[in-house]
Amino acid sequence: MTMPLVIRQIARLIRLCIAGKGGRLAAFYFVVVVFIGFAGTAVGVWLINWNADFYNALQKVDGPEIVRQIGIFGIITSISASLYLAGRYILKLAQIRWRRSLTEVALDRWLGDKAYWHLRAGNGTHPPVDNPDQRIAEDCRLFVELVTDRGTELINSVVALVSYFAVLWTLSTFTLSFSLFGFGVEIPRYMVWAAPVYVLLSSLITHWLGAPLHRLNFMQQKREADFRFALVHMRESNEAIALQNGEEAERRVLGQRFQGVMANWYALTRRDLILGLFTRPFMQTVLRIPTFLALPAFIAGKVTLGGLMQVASAFSNVVTTLSWFIFKYRDLAELAATAARLDQFLAATEAANAAESGPTVIDTDDDILHVEDLTLRSPDGETLLKVPDFSVAKGEVVWIKGSSGLGKSTLLKAIAGLWRYGEGLIERPRGKRLFLPQHAYLPLDNLAAAITYPQPVGSHAPGDIETWVTNAGLAGRIGELHASDMVTTANKGLSGGELQRLTLLRAIAGKPDWVFLDEPTSALDLPAEERMLTQLRQALPHATLIIIAHRPPAGLTITRSIDMESAIESTAAPAETLSEARD
């Protein structure tokens, strides 16, 4: 990855941080922290001058002056600490605001136009994005913290460099003289030139040794997120695993994921060790080198002890400031990796939202659902289903049938506007629509919220919800409707039949004009199915019901059925006859 690309990615993300809610205030905080850093640089210059006064007093054995200088040192330390703590506090305020801005952008783009669905493997026109949860929760935090911390340091380092260079130039008035191959060599103000040469060579070596860290950090974040996802997946499927004695199989999968974490960690650790073999000695010697370099002038009597310590302090500050790149190389590598992952994620969500392909879906003012010349294809272009032309009027109850794997569920996704593979025309009425998928979904909330989803619980009277639950044969669950301990375990302890009943109650609570149901009663016995569908029809007497099922739905008067396999549309018998035929 090239440096210009990394800079562009970071700049794009910073613009998003500033543009969000509270982003400009956070930018102001950032500027305040930078100016606090400038004040800290002034204190640093003061400390350099203090070194001369203190060590000169030591050389003269001037007791009162030594005591006075110790008092001044206490003042300098207090001011420096106060500036540092104030800067850190204000920077934290900026970080949480920018993180909120960036997180809100990521969530809006991920949820907008159902990008989260299209970016799943096999669903969209773009490559799937791995671990979006990690990119939103972890990468947004890491990026903001790294870019603000390192950004303030970089700006302050540039200003400090100018200040410390000026001090070093003023102090380094002596010349280094030596003989090289018989020629006399003199380097005036050699301490000034030694600092950048020393740091430049060290920086080049650091970058050469640490360049692979960017890729390794990127992969480590991915491997860690993959392992965490596998653990969450197992936790959510623990009942199925326990019933099938799948512990050993799960242990193999988790072991393989963790092996990936370990393999990359070893590579990352080896590279970090290689880099540390140079950077650690550099950091330990950087404060001593200036003293060694200034010793010739001290031995020659050109500077006093105080002057020696002052020059050494100025040189150390210059070298330390110039060495910011070396000291922060690991953080910069992590910042580049984080920015790349986050920028790729946001670019993928934008592309998914902008993509226009698949069947043409039009919302009309007519109370008719019309499907014409519709062919559904798989992501690789294979034909899944050629849907017979059909129209459904308001108030009808239509049974869509066909063999398993034919593409009936995909038809509902196409009507919903999710499926982007295929061609044809779908005209949908503008009325309120509700799609209930084959696999029941419960949000991270209590059971009452699961019933009214996606509407808030407060939009319905508590008595209504309890009545629906009782009529559905779930009276035993009334006590759990508003239980706070159901926040993360709403689906635990519920059978498949109970889940389907709750899902059907969602249609009653939502009061849609058009209801599309995919195998809504597959886990229910015949009496329970008839009870639930009868309750649904009584609650929504004028709604259109389009039901995908392998068997005729009980408790409903079917207007007609559409056979996807034979492309034959027929008028169905009343529900009683269908129930008898199924028996």
C-alpha positions as CSV (number, residue, x, y, z in Angstrom):
1,M,0.0,0.0,0.0
2,T,1.5,3.3,-1.1
3,M,1.8,6.3,1.2
4,P,-0.4,8.6,-0.9
5,L,-3.2,6.1,-0.7
6,V,-2.9,5.8,3.1
7,I,-3.0,9.6,3.4
8,R,-6.1,9.8,1.2
9,Q,-7.8,7.1,3.2
10,I,-7.0,8.9,6.5
11,A,-8.1,12.3,5.1
12,R,-11.5,10.8,3.9
13,L,-12.2,9.4,7.4
14,I,-11.2,12.6,9.1
15,R,-13.6,14.5,6.9
16,L,-16.4,12.1,8.0
17,C,-15.5,12.7,11.6
18,I,-15.7,16.4,11.3
19,A,-18.9,16.4,9.3
20,G,-20.9,14.4,11.8
21,K,-22.8,15.6,14.9
22,G,-20.4,17.3,17.3
23,G,-17.6,16.9,14.8
24,R,-16.8,20.6,14.5
25,L,-16.7,21.0,18.3
26,A,-14.3,18.0,18.5
27,A,-12.2,19.7,15.8
28,F,-12.1,22.8,18.0
29,Y,-11.0,20.6,21.0
30,F,-8.3,19.2,18.8
31,V,-7.0,22.7,18.0
32,V,-7.0,23.6,21.7
33,V,-4.9,20.5,22.4
34,V,-2.5,21.5,19.7
35,F,-2.0,24.9,21.3
36,I,-1.6,23.3,24.7
37,G,1.2,21.3,23.1
38,F,2.7,24.6,21.9
39,A,2.7,25.8,25.4
40,G,4.3,22.5,26.4
41,T,7.1,23.2,23.9
42,A,7.7,26.6,25.5
43,V,8.0,24.8,28.9
44,G,10.5,22.4,27.2
45,V,12.7,25.4,26.1
46,W,12.5,26.7,29.6
47,L,13.7,23.4,30.9
48,I,16.7,23.4,28.5
49,N,17.7,26.8,29.9
50,W,17.2,25.6,33.4
51,N,19.7,22.8,32.8
52,A,22.5,25.5,32.2
53,D,21.6,27.4,35.4
54,F,21.3,24.3,37.6
55,Y,24.5,22.6,36.5
56,N,26.5,25.9,36.5
57,A,25.3,26.3,40.1
58,L,26.5,22.8,40.8
59,Q,29.9,23.5,39.2
60,K,30.3,26.6,41.4
61,V,28.9,24.8,44.5
62,D,26.5,27.7,45.0
63,G,24.1,26.3,47.7
64,P,21.4,29.0,47.6
65,E,21.3,29.0,43.8
66,I,21.0,25.3,43.7
67,V,18.0,25.4,46.1
68,R,16.4,28.2,44.0
69,Q,16.9,26.2,40.8
70,I,15.3,23.1,42.5
71,G,12.3,25.3,43.3
72,I,12.1,26.5,39.7
73,F,12.3,22.9,38.6
74,G,9.3,22.1,40.7
75,I,7.4,25.0,39.0
76,I,8.4,23.8,35.6
77,T,7.3,20.2,36.4
78,S,3.9,21.4,37.8
79,I,3.2,23.5,34.7
80,S,4.3,20.7,32.4
81,A,2.1,18.1,34.2
82,S,-0.9,20.4,34.3
83,L,-0.6,21.1,30.5
84,Y,-0.3,17.4,29.8
85,L,-3.3,16.4,31.9
86,A,-5.5,19.2,30.5
87,G,-4.5,18.2,27.0
88,R,-5.3,14.5,27.5
89,Y,-8.7,15.3,29.1
90,I,-9.7,17.6,26.2
91,L,-8.4,15.2,23.6
92,K,-10.6,12.4,25.2
93,L,-13.6,14.7,24.7
94,A,-12.7,15.1,21.1
95,Q,-12.1,11.4,20.6
96,I,-15.6,10.3,21.8
97,R,-17.3,12.9,19.6
98,W,-15.4,11.9,16.6
99,R,-15.9,8.2,17.3
100,R,-19.7,8.9,17.5
101,S,-19.6,10.7,14.2
102,L,-17.6,8.0,12.4
103,T,-19.7,5.2,14.0
104,E,-23.0,6.8,13.0
105,V,-21.7,7.2,9.4
106,A,-20.7,3.5,9.4
107,L,-24.0,2.4,10.8
108,D,-26.0,4.6,8.4
109,R,-24.2,3.3,5.4
110,W,-24.3,-0.3,6.6
111,L,-28.0,-0.2,7.3
112,G,-28.9,2.1,4.5
113,D,-30.6,0.5,1.5
114,K,-30.0,-2.8,3.2
115,A,-26.3,-2.8,2.4
116,Y,-25.7,-5.1,5.3
117,W,-27.7,-7.8,3.4
118,H,-26.1,-7.2,0.0
119,L,-22.6,-7.4,1.4
120,R,-23.2,-10.8,2.9
121,A,-21.5,-13.7,1.0
122,G,-23.4,-14.5,-2.1
123,N,-26.0,-11.8,-1.7
124,G,-24.7,-8.7,-3.3
125,T,-23.0,-7.6,-6.5
126,H,-19.8,-6.9,-4.5
127,P,-17.3,-9.0,-2.6
128,P,-18.5,-9.8,1.0
129,V,-17.1,-7.7,3.8
130,D,-15.6,-9.7,6.6
131,N,-16.5,-9.0,10.1
132,P,-18.5,-5.7,9.7
133,D,-19.2,-5.7,13.5
134,Q,-15.4,-5.5,14.1
135,R,-15.0,-2.7,11.6
136,I,-17.8,-0.6,13.1
137,A,-17.1,-1.3,16.8
138,E,-13.3,-1.7,16.9
139,D,-11.9,0.0,13.8
140,C,-13.8,3.3,14.4
141,R,-12.5,3.5,17.9
142,L,-8.9,2.6,17.0
143,F,-8.8,5.0,14.1
144,V,-10.1,8.0,16.1
145,E,-7.7,7.3,19.0
146,L,-4.7,6.8,16.8
147,V,-5.3,9.7,14.4
148,T,-5.9,12.2,17.2
149,D,-3.1,11.0,19.5
150,R,-0.5,10.7,16.7
151,G,-1.8,13.8,14.9
152,T,-1.4,16.1,17.9
153,E,2.0,14.6,18.5
154,L,3.1,15.2,14.9
155,I,1.9,18.8,14.8
156,N,3.6,19.6,18.1
157,S,6.7,17.8,17.0
158,V,7.1,20.0,14.0
159,V,6.7,23.2,16.1
160,A,8.9,21.8,18.8
161,L,11.5,20.9,16.2
162,V,11.8,24.6,15.1
163,S,12.0,25.8,18.7
164,Y,14.6,23.3,19.7
165,F,16.7,23.7,16.6
166,A,16.8,27.5,17.2
167,V,18.0,26.8,20.8
168,L,20.6,24.3,19.6
169,W,21.8,26.7,16.9
170,T,22.3,29.4,19.4
171,L,24.2,27.1,21.9
172,S,26.3,25.1,19.4
173,T,28.8,27.8,18.5
174,F,31.9,25.6,18.7
175,T,33.6,23.8,15.8
176,L,34.6,20.2,15.5
177,S,38.1,19.9,14.1
178,F,39.8,16.6,13.0
179,S,42.2,15.2,10.4
180,L,40.9,12.9,7.6
181,F,43.4,11.3,5.2
182,G,45.9,14.0,5.9
183,F,43.4,16.8,5.4
184,G,42.2,19.1,8.1
185,V,38.4,19.0,8.5
186,E,36.4,21.6,10.4
187,I,32.6,21.3,10.9
188,P,31.1,24.5,12.5
189,R,28.1,24.0,14.7
190,Y,28.5,20.3,14.2
191,M,25.9,19.4,16.9
192,V,23.2,21.0,14.7
193,W,24.1,18.9,11.6
194,A,24.7,15.7,13.6
195,A,21.1,15.5,14.8
196,P,19.2,15.3,11.5
197,V,21.8,13.0,9.9
198,Y,21.7,10.7,12.9
199,V,17.9,10.5,12.8
200,L,17.5,10.3,9.0
201,L,19.7,7.2,8.9
202,S,17.9,5.7,11.9
203,S,14.5,6.4,10.3
204,L,15.5,4.7,7.0
205,I,16.6,1.6,8.9
206,T,13.4,1.6,11.0
207,H,11.2,1.8,7.9
208,W,13.2,-1.0,6.2
209,L,12.8,-3.3,9.2
210,G,9.2,-2.4,10.0
211,A,7.5,-2.2,6.6
212,P,5.8,-5.6,6.9
213,L,4.1,-4.5,10.1
214,H,1.3,-2.8,8.1
215,R,0.2,-6.1,6.4
216,L,0.7,-8.1,9.6
217,N,-1.4,-5.7,11.7
218,F,-4.2,-5.8,9.0
219,M,-4.3,-9.6,9.1
220,Q,-4.1,-9.8,12.9
221,Q,-7.2,-7.7,13.2
222,K,-9.0,-9.9,10.7
223,R,-7.9,-13.2,12.3
224,E,-8.9,-12.0,15.8
225,A,-12.4,-11.0,14.4
226,D,-12.8,-14.3,12.7
227,F,-12.0,-16.2,15.9
228,R,-14.4,-14.0,17.9
229,F,-17.2,-14.5,15.3
230,A,-16.8,-18.3,15.6
231,L,-17.2,-18.1,19.4
232,V,-20.3,-16.0,19.0
233,H,-21.7,-18.3,16.4
234,M,-21.2,-21.3,18.7
235,R,-22.9,-19.5,21.6
236,E,-25.9,-18.7,19.5
237,S,-26.2,-22.3,18.3
238,N,-25.4,-24.0,21.5
239,E,-28.7,-26.0,21.7
240,A,-28.2,-27.6,18.2
241,I,-24.6,-28.3,19.0
242,A,-25.4,-30.0,22.3
243,L,-28.2,-32.1,20.8
244,Q,-25.9,-33.4,18.1
245,N,-22.9,-33.9,20.3
246,G,-21.0,-31.5,18.1
247,E,-18.4,-30.4,20.7
248,E,-15.5,-32.0,19.0
249,A,-16.4,-30.6,15.6
250,E,-16.8,-27.1,17.1
251,R,-13.5,-27.5,18.9
252,R,-11.8,-28.3,15.6
253,V,-13.3,-25.2,14.0
254,L,-12.4,-23.0,16.9
255,G,-8.9,-24.5,17.0
256,Q,-8.4,-23.8,13.3
257,R,-9.5,-20.2,13.8
258,F,-7.2,-19.7,16.7
259,Q,-4.3,-21.4,14.8
260,G,-4.8,-18.6,12.3
261,V,-4.5,-16.0,15.1
262,M,-1.4,-17.7,16.5
263,A,0.3,-18.1,13.1
264,N,-0.1,-14.4,12.3
265,W,0.8,-13.4,15.8
266,Y,4.1,-15.3,15.6
267,A,4.9,-13.5,12.3
268,L,4.0,-10.2,13.9
269,T,6.1,-10.9,17.0
270,R,9.1,-11.9,14.9
271,R,8.9,-8.7,12.9
272,D,8.4,-6.7,16.1
273,L,11.5,-8.4,17.5
274,I,13.5,-7.6,14.4
275,L,12.4,-3.9,14.6
276,G,13.1,-3.8,18.3
277,L,16.7,-5.0,17.8
278,F,17.3,-1.6,16.3
279,T,14.7,0.8,17.9
280,R,15.3,-0.3,21.5
281,P,19.0,0.4,21.6
282,F,18.2,3.7,19.7
283,M,15.7,4.8,22.4
284,Q,18.1,3.9,25.2
285,T,21.1,5.8,23.7
286,V,19.3,8.8,22.2
287,L,19.6,10.7,25.5
288,R,23.3,9.9,25.9
289,I,24.6,10.4,22.4
290,P,24.4,14.3,22.7
291,T,26.6,14.3,25.8
292,F,29.2,12.2,24.1
293,L,29.1,14.4,21.0
294,A,29.5,17.6,23.1
295,L,32.4,16.1,25.2
296,P,35.1,17.4,22.8
297,A,34.0,21.0,23.3
298,F,33.7,20.5,27.1
299,I,37.2,18.9,27.3
300,A,38.6,21.7,25.2
301,G,37.1,24.2,27.7
302,K,34.8,25.8,25.2
303,V,31.7,25.1,27.4
304,T,31.0,24.9,31.1
305,L,29.3,21.9,32.7
306,G,26.1,23.9,32.6
307,G,26.6,24.6,28.9
308,L,27.4,21.0,28.3
309,M,24.1,19.9,29.9
310,Q,22.2,22.6,28.1
311,V,23.6,21.6,24.7
312,A,23.0,18.0,25.5
313,S,19.4,18.7,26.5
314,A,18.7,20.8,23.4
315,F,20.3,18.1,21.2
316,S,18.3,15.4,22.9
317,N,15.1,17.3,22.3
318,V,15.9,17.8,18.7
319,V,16.7,14.1,18.2
320,T,13.7,13.0,20.2
321,T,11.4,15.2,18.1
322,L,13.0,14.1,14.9
323,S,12.7,10.5,16.0
324,W,8.9,10.7,16.4
325,F,8.6,8.5,13.3
326,I,10.9,5.9,14.8
327,F,9.2,5.8,18.2
328,K,5.7,5.7,16.8
329,Y,6.3,3.4,13.8
330,R,4.2,0.5,15.3
331,D,1.3,2.9,16.0
332,L,1.6,4.3,12.5
333,A,1.5,0.9,11.0
334,E,-1.6,0.0,13.0
335,L,-3.2,3.3,12.0
336,A,-2.6,2.6,8.3
337,A,-4.1,-0.9,8.6
338,T,-7.1,0.4,10.5
339,A,-7.7,3.2,8.1
340,A,-7.5,0.7,5.2
341,R,-10.0,-1.7,6.7
342,L,-12.5,1.1,7.6
343,D,-12.2,2.9,4.3
344,Q,-12.7,-0.4,2.4
345,F,-15.8,-1.1,4.5
346,L,-17.3,2.3,3.9
347,A,-16.5,2.2,0.1
348,A,-18.1,-1.3,-0.1
349,T,-21.3,0.0,1.6
350,E,-21.5,3.0,-0.7
351,A,-21.0,0.8,-3.8
352,A,-23.7,-1.7,-2.5
353,N,-26.1,1.2,-2.0
354,A,-25.4,2.6,-5.4
355,A,-25.7,-0.6,-7.3
356,E,-28.7,-1.0,-9.6
357,S,-29.3,-4.4,-11.1
358,G,-31.7,-7.3,-11.1
359,P,-35.4,-7.2,-11.7
360,T,-37.2,-3.9,-12.1
361,V,-39.2,-3.1,-8.9
362,I,-41.8,-0.3,-9.2
363,D,-44.1,0.9,-6.5
364,T,-47.5,1.9,-7.9
365,D,-50.8,3.4,-6.5
366,D,-52.7,0.4,-7.7
367,D,-53.9,-2.2,-5.1
368,I,-52.4,-5.0,-7.2
369,L,-49.2,-6.9,-7.1
370,H,-48.1,-7.7,-10.6
371,V,-45.2,-10.0,-11.7
372,E,-44.3,-10.2,-15.3
373,D,-41.5,-12.0,-17.3
374,L,-39.6,-12.6,-14.1
375,T,-36.5,-14.8,-14.1
376,L,-34.5,-15.3,-10.9
377,R,-30.8,-16.2,-11.2
378,S,-28.1,-17.2,-8.8
379,P,-25.1,-14.8,-8.3
380,D,-23.1,-16.8,-10.9
381,G,-25.8,-16.4,-13.5
382,E,-27.5,-19.8,-13.2
383,T,-31.3,-19.7,-13.7
384,L,-33.1,-20.5,-10.4
385,L,-36.7,-20.0,-11.3
386,K,-38.8,-18.7,-14.2
387,V,-41.7,-17.3,-12.4
388,P,-45.1,-17.5,-14.1
389,D,-46.8,-14.2,-14.7
390,F,-49.4,-13.5,-12.0
391,S,-51.3,-10.7,-10.3
392,V,-52.7,-10.5,-6.8
393,A,-55.4,-8.2,-5.8
394,K,-56.0,-6.6,-2.4
395,G,-57.6,-8.9,0.1
396,E,-56.7,-12.2,-1.6
397,V,-55.1,-15.1,0.2
398,V,-52.7,-16.8,-2.2
399,W,-50.8,-20.0,-1.6
400,I,-47.4,-20.3,-3.5
401,K,-46.2,-23.9,-3.7
402,G,-43.4,-25.8,-5.2
403,S,-40.6,-28.2,-4.3
404,S,-37.8,-27.4,-1.9
405,G,-34.9,-25.4,-3.4
406,L,-37.0,-24.2,-6.3
407,G,-36.5,-20.5,-5.4
408,K,-39.8,-19.6,-3.7
409,S,-38.0,-17.8,-0.9
410,T,-35.9,-16.0,-3.4
411,L,-39.1,-14.8,-5.1
412,L,-40.1,-13.1,-1.8
413,K,-36.7,-11.5,-1.7
414,A,-37.1,-10.2,-5.2
415,I,-40.6,-8.7,-4.4
416,A,-39.0,-7.1,-1.3
417,G,-36.3,-5.5,-3.6
418,L,-33.4,-7.5,-2.1
419,W,-32.5,-9.9,-4.9
420,R,-30.4,-8.3,-7.6
421,Y,-29.9,-11.3,-9.9
422,G,-32.3,-11.8,-12.7
423,E,-34.6,-9.8,-14.9
424,G,-38.3,-9.0,-15.2
425,L,-40.9,-6.6,-13.8
426,I,-42.4,-6.4,-10.3
427,E,-45.1,-3.8,-9.6
428,R,-45.9,-3.5,-5.9
429,P,-48.7,-1.5,-4.3
430,R,-47.6,1.3,-2.0
431,G,-49.5,0.0,0.9
432,K,-47.8,-1.1,4.1
433,R,-45.9,-4.4,3.5
434,L,-44.6,-6.9,5.9
435,F,-42.3,-9.8,5.0
436,L,-41.9,-12.6,7.5
437,P,-38.9,-14.8,6.6
438,Q,-38.6,-18.5,7.0
439,H,-36.2,-18.3,9.9
440,A,-37.8,-16.4,12.9
441,Y,-35.8,-13.4,14.1
442,L,-36.0,-11.9,17.5
443,P,-34.2,-8.6,18.3
444,L,-31.9,-8.1,21.3
445,D,-34.8,-7.0,23.6
446,N,-37.6,-8.5,25.6
447,L,-40.5,-10.6,24.2
448,A,-42.9,-7.6,23.9
449,A,-40.4,-5.8,21.7
450,A,-40.0,-9.0,19.6
451,I,-43.8,-9.0,19.0
452,T,-44.0,-5.4,18.0
453,Y,-40.7,-5.3,16.0
454,P,-39.8,-3.1,14.2
455,Q,-42.2,-0.7,15.9
456,P,-41.5,0.4,19.5
457,V,-43.4,-1.4,22.3
458,G,-45.0,1.8,23.4
459,S,-46.9,2.1,20.2
460,H,-49.3,-0.7,21.5
461,A,-51.3,-1.0,24.7
462,P,-49.9,-3.6,27.1
463,G,-53.3,-5.2,27.3
464,D,-53.4,-5.8,23.5
465,I,-50.1,-7.5,23.6
466,E,-51.2,-9.8,26.4
467,T,-54.4,-10.6,24.6
468,W,-52.5,-11.6,21.5
469,V,-50.1,-13.7,23.4
470,T,-52.9,-15.5,25.3
471,N,-54.9,-16.2,22.1
472,A,-51.8,-17.6,20.5
473,G,-51.5,-20.2,23.3
474,L,-48.5,-18.5,25.0
475,A,-50.2,-17.4,28.2
476,G,-47.3,-18.9,30.1
477,R,-45.0,-16.4,28.6
478,I,-46.9,-13.3,29.7
479,G,-44.6,-12.8,32.7
480,E,-41.6,-12.6,30.4
481,L,-43.0,-10.0,28.1
482,H,-41.2,-7.1,29.7
483,A,-38.5,-9.0,31.6
484,S,-35.2,-7.0,31.6
485,D,-33.2,-10.2,31.7
486,M,-34.4,-11.1,28.3
487,V,-32.3,-8.4,26.6
488,T,-29.7,-10.7,25.2
489,T,-31.5,-14.1,25.5
490,A,-34.9,-13.4,24.0
491,N,-34.9,-16.5,21.9
492,K,-33.5,-18.8,24.6
493,G,-35.9,-21.4,26.0
494,L,-38.4,-20.9,23.1
495,S,-39.3,-23.8,21.0
496,G,-39.5,-23.5,17.2
497,G,-43.3,-23.5,17.4
498,E,-43.3,-20.7,20.0
499,L,-40.9,-18.6,17.8
500,Q,-43.3,-19.0,14.8
501,R,-46.3,-17.9,16.9
502,L,-44.4,-14.8,18.1
503,T,-43.5,-14.0,14.5
504,L,-47.1,-14.3,13.4
505,L,-48.1,-12.0,16.2
506,R,-45.8,-9.5,14.7
507,A,-48.0,-9.3,11.7
508,I,-51.0,-8.7,13.9
509,A,-49.2,-6.0,15.7
510,G,-48.0,-4.3,12.6
511,K,-51.4,-4.2,10.8
512,P,-49.9,-4.3,7.3
513,D,-51.9,-4.2,4.1
514,W,-49.8,-6.9,2.4
515,V,-48.3,-9.8,4.3
516,F,-45.7,-12.1,2.7
517,L,-45.1,-15.3,4.8
518,D,-42.4,-17.9,4.1
519,E,-43.2,-21.2,5.7
520,P,-44.8,-19.5,8.7
521,T,-46.2,-22.6,10.4
522,S,-43.7,-25.4,9.5
523,A,-43.0,-26.0,13.2
524,L,-46.7,-26.1,14.2
525,D,-49.1,-29.0,14.3
526,L,-52.4,-28.7,12.4
527,P,-54.6,-27.4,15.3
528,A,-52.0,-24.8,16.3
529,E,-51.5,-23.7,12.7
530,E,-55.3,-23.4,12.2
531,R,-55.6,-21.4,15.4
532,M,-52.8,-19.0,14.5
533,L,-53.8,-18.3,10.9
534,T,-57.4,-17.9,11.9
535,Q,-56.4,-15.3,14.5
536,L,-54.2,-13.6,11.9
537,R,-57.1,-13.4,9.4
538,Q,-59.5,-12.1,12.0
539,A,-57.1,-9.4,13.0
540,L,-56.4,-8.5,9.3
541,P,-59.6,-9.1,7.5
542,H,-58.8,-6.9,4.5
543,A,-55.1,-7.6,4.2
544,T,-53.6,-9.6,1.3
545,L,-51.8,-12.7,2.5
546,I,-49.3,-14.4,0.2
547,I,-48.0,-17.6,1.8
548,I,-45.2,-19.9,0.8
549,A,-45.7,-23.4,2.1
550,H,-45.3,-27.0,1.2
551,R,-48.8,-27.8,2.4
552,P,-52.0,-25.9,2.2
553,P,-52.4,-23.4,5.1
554,A,-55.1,-24.4,7.5
555,G,-57.6,-21.9,8.9
556,L,-57.7,-19.8,5.8
557,T,-59.9,-19.6,2.8
558,I,-57.4,-19.8,0.0
559,T,-58.4,-17.6,-3.0
560,R,-56.0,-19.5,-5.3
561,S,-52.7,-21.2,-5.5
562,I,-49.7,-20.7,-7.7
563,D,-47.5,-23.6,-8.5
564,M,-44.0,-22.3,-9.2
565,E,-42.9,-25.7,-10.5
566,S,-45.5,-26.3,-13.1
567,A,-46.3,-22.6,-13.7
568,I,-50.0,-23.4,-13.3
569,E,-52.4,-21.1,-11.4
570,S,-55.5,-22.8,-10.0
571,T,-58.5,-21.9,-7.8
572,A,-58.1,-23.6,-4.4
573,A,-60.8,-25.3,-2.4
574,P,-61.9,-23.9,0.9
575,A,-59.6,-24.4,3.9
576,E,-61.8,-27.1,5.4
577,T,-61.4,-29.2,2.3
578,L,-57.7,-28.6,2.2
579,S,-57.4,-29.7,5.8
580,E,-59.3,-32.9,5.1
581,A,-57.1,-33.6,2.1
582,R,-54.0,-33.2,4.2
583,D,-55.3,-35.6,6.8
